[in-house]
Amino acid sequence: MYSDSNKNKMKDRHFSLRKRVASFGFAFRGIRLLITEEHNAWIHCFAAISVVIAGVFLNLSALEWMIIAIVIGVVLAMEAINTAIEILCDLVKPEYNEKIRHIKDLAAGAVLFSGISAAITGLIIFIPKICALF
């Protein structure tokens, strides 16, 4: 299964605070790349900011803020995963390939599922509060 060199590498894997801190740096770099370079992420960020502003004006409860934070996080995480899958697919198979198209479509569908769920969640939370204003 594993060559001797792979076994040695696995043995050498010990906890290192420096490596853990570096991994956070890589993760923040990924977030920065997503937010600065991916157009679809811009749309999600705009929606998230709009929801946060509306939540402040409508005085969301702590539970409602938790739910909003979770759905925003899920949508952005799904967009990051989708983007990573698309980049990987393009790297592995730059020319058109039907299986790669299916992979990309499935990943995009996952983002859409999370976006629809977030929108429904937002409607459930915000519609009663908006109606109460009138």
Secondary structure, 3 states (H helix, E strand, C coil): CCCHHHHHHHHCCCCCHHHHHHHHHHHHHHHHHHHHHCHHHHHHHHHHHHHHHHHHHCCCCHHHHHHHHHHHHHHHHHHHHHHHHHHHHHHHCCCCCHHHHHHHHHHHHHHHHHHHHHHHHHHHHHHHHHHHCC
